[in-house]
Amino acid sequence: MIIYNVTINIDENVHDEWLAWMKETHIPDVMATGYFLDNKICKILAESEGGISYAIQYTCASMLDLDEYNKTHAPRLQAEHLQKFNGKFGAFRTLLEVVHVG
């Protein structure tokens, strides 16, 4: 399994709006693509210089699924996020391979 992790630092002045939009719109739209098995929103418990940071994690069965998602859906969904919160966030993406589940 692959975890597609998106780390986001969101400005405090749009935090509540962003979090509600992620829960009610963006994540349901990502999940509706059918490429992911589950998702999590994790608040990062560390001091940061402005903003609040989150790790949004999506689990998919394979790299093939993730590659297909990135080709067919990610550009549109990322553009929607950018349009809605332009200049109010920073983000980076990390891929993790699950090697053991206890």
N, C-alpha and C positions, 0 to 999 in steps of 0.2 A: 504494500500500500504506500501511497505517496501523500504527504501533507503539503499542501500549498498554503504557505504562511504569508500574510500581508501585514506588515507592521506599519501602523499609521500613527502619526502625532497630529492631533486635531486641536485647533485653537479653542481656548476655553469659551470664547464668546459665541461659538456655534456648536459647542459640544453636545448639548441636549438635543438640538435639532438633528445633528449628524447621527447620534446614537439611535434616535427614533427612526430616522430614515434607513439606517443600516438594518435594523431589526424588521421594519415593516415593508421595505421596498427592495433595497439592494440585495441583501442576502437571499430573500425569497426568489428574486430574479435569477441570481447565480444558481441556486438550487434547482430552479425550473429548467435549466439547460439539460439536466439529467446526467451530467458527468461526475457529480459528487455524491458521496454516500452520507456525509454528515458535515456539520460545521460547529464552530465554537467562536465566541467573542471572549477574549481574555484581556482584562485590564492589566497593564504592566505596572508592577508595584516598585517603581524606582523614581527618584527625583529627576525632573527634567527642567530645562530652561525654557519655560513657557509651554503651554499646551498640555494635553493629556494623551498618553500613548496606549495603544491597543495592539494586540496580535489577533488577527482574524484568521482562523484556521479552517481550511476545507480539506476533507479527506477524499481521495479518489482511488480507484482500484489499480490504476497503472499509469505509467508515463504516457502511453498511447492516448488514454482518456484525457490527460492534462494537455497534451499537445493539440488534440482536436478541439478542446475547449478554447485554448489560446488562439487558435486559428479562426474559429467560427463565432465566438461570443465575447472574448475578453476585450477586444478593441472597443466595441460598442458600450459594454458595461463600465469600463474604465473611463471612457469619454463622458458618460452620464455623471459619474462621480466628480470628475474634473470640472464639468460645467456647473454643477450644483455648489461645489465647495472650493472653487478656484482661488488660490492664494491663501487658503485657510488650513492647509495640511501639507505634510511631507509623508512620503511612503516609500517603502522598499519591499521587495519580495524575496522569499527564501523557499527553497524546496528541501523537504526532509523525507528520507526513506525510513519507513517503520521496519525495524529489524527484530523487534521483540515486543510482545504485549503480555504483561504479567497477569 
